[in-house]
Amino acid sequence: MSDIGIEAFKDITWLDIGFEFRTRYEMRHNDIRRVEGGVDNPFFLRSRAYLGIREILDPFRGAVEFQDSRVYNNKFPSTDQENNPYDLIQAYGELYFKNALGEDDRKQNRPLRFRVGRMAYETLDRRFIARNEWRNTTNTFEGFRLNLGREANDWEIDMWGYQPVKRLQTEFDRRNDHLWFFGAIGHWRKWSDIITLQPYYMGQLQTPDVNGHTATSQLPREIHMPSLRGYGKIGNLLDYDINFSYQFGTNGTQRQDAYGYTTEIGKNFNYSWKPRVSAFYGYATGDRNPNDNVNNRFDRFFGFARPWSADHYVIYENIKAPKIRFDLQPTQKLGFEAAYAWFWLASSTDRLFDSFDGNISVVKDPGFNRDKTGRSGDYVGSAVELRLRYQLTSRINTVIGYTHFTAGDFVKNRIAAQPDHIAQRSGNTDFFYVEVLMSAF
């Protein structure tokens, strides 16, 4: 409150407030996520309001965040990814003990923080826990979170036990009583001039939901995922980010045996327009044999999807995805990004998740997005991705983006194999959007 520029509020440092409104227009042509072709021109609206209290009542703190998400002019029925009016994405109480764990070697206090309630946040590289800022609706959880230390400390531990919140379009959101999501993240920063290490573990425990909207939610599941991430810089030469995760447990009647990894290297050049070049490669296993008792399909948990592909065709499962990217920032307010990405299935006998309505079916792998014989091939396609960012004022940010996807053999063959269900087309798509984000504070 002290930072909004009103003299009467300059000493109110204990109250955090925020309000923002985002609108986005999209034009999608022959979207391969749909069995139907043609053009879709939806408008997405999202409003948020935030209120938080800290310090004045220590050790008691808390926050509430309201969100209203709507979609208009969409060609297809709305889902909980686009529409979720009048709901809370955060409502928690917190106990915060500023000096509970003393000081670290850097003479920074090491606090203890315990939260209970509804929470929405991001951590690590957002591939397993994310608010999903691009999407019109937000991931959120109900449960508890315990933090030992903070980001400024040389080490920190983050632990949680949550039940994900189900986004209900016509009712107040409520937690999923059939699923627990739990884990712990360690942060080791004593060597941060070279590398920051993040060993972590995440798990899911699910009981069958006979009324579940997807085949996966109707299964008993227990998945464990030990992981290790490291990121840092090699002098002034390169920066890097590497992550590996292994999953084991049970998925229905099958044994879970899957893994995924990502690696990225980049370089910033010391010129006025701040050019940056980076290269990324991500891999996640797919189910190798649909007829055995082993599930090799990697589970992304609650991570983001869009950075894998700007048009939202690919997620962190059954994928091999190299990408090169180039960034420029000619002025403080203007930024430009260009990328080229290629996509292959890690297993040609498993699915491409977000294609031809396959991911929303109550029938497991209905066939439109999976060829269990592997004869459709493994090359999904390639994409050129462009994005222009401009800050109109300190409170208004705009983004214009365009992606052209060129279909590979897998997409072309799945279209041709289903003439009675999928509108016949080349598989190539175009995606254009304009987004405006306005913040009141």
HELIX and SHEET records of a PDB file:
HELIX    1   1 GLU A    7  PHE A    9  5                                   3    
HELIX    2   2 THR A  216  GLN A  218  5                                   3    
HELIX    3   3 ARG A  306  TRP A  308  5                                   3    
HELIX    4   4 GLY A  358  ILE A  360  5                                   3    
HELIX    5   5 ASP A  409  ALA A  417  1                                   9    
SHEET    1   A 9 VAL A  39  ASP A  40  0                                        
SHEET    2   A 9 LEU A  15  HIS A  29 -1                                        
SHEET    3   A 9 PHE A  43  ILE A  53 -1                                        
SHEET    4   A 9 PHE A  60  TYR A  72 -1                                        
SHEET    5   A 9 ASN A  84  PHE A  97 -1                                        
SHEET    6   A 9 LEU A 112  MET A 119 -1                                        
SHEET    7   A 9 PHE A 141  LEU A 148 -1                                        
SHEET    8   A 9 TRP A 155  LYS A 166 -1                                        
SHEET    9   A 9 ARG A 174  ARG A 175 -1                                        
SHEET    1   B13 VAL A  39  ASP A  40  0                                        
SHEET    2   B13 LEU A  15  HIS A  29 -1                                        
SHEET    3   B13 THR A 429  SER A 439 -1                                        
SHEET    4   B13 ILE A 396  ALA A 407 -1                                        
SHEET    5   B13 TYR A 379  THR A 393 -1                                        
SHEET    6   B13 LEU A 334  TRP A 344 -1                                        
SHEET    7   B13 ILE A 319  LEU A 328 -1                                        
SHEET    8   B13 ARG A 276  ALA A 284 -1                                        
SHEET    9   B13 GLN A 254  ASN A 268 -1                                        
SHEET   10   B13 LEU A 238  ASN A 251 -1                                        
SHEET   11   B13 ARG A 221  ILE A 234 -1                                        
SHEET   12   B13 THR A 196  GLN A 206 -1                                        
SHEET   13   B13 LEU A 179  TRP A 188 -1                                        
SHEET    1   C10 VAL A  39  ASP A  40  0                                        
SHEET    2   C10 LEU A  15  HIS A  29 -1                                        
SHEET    3   C10 THR A 429  SER A 439 -1                                        
SHEET    4   C10 ILE A 396  ALA A 407 -1                                        
SHEET    5   C10 TYR A 379  THR A 393 -1                                        
SHEET    6   C10 LEU A 334  TRP A 344 -1                                        
SHEET    7   C10 ILE A 319  LEU A 328 -1                                        
SHEET    8   C10 ARG A 276  ALA A 284 -1                                        
SHEET    9   C10 GLN A 254  ASN A 268 -1                                        
SHEET   10   C10 VAL A 294  ASN A 295  1                                        
END                                                                             
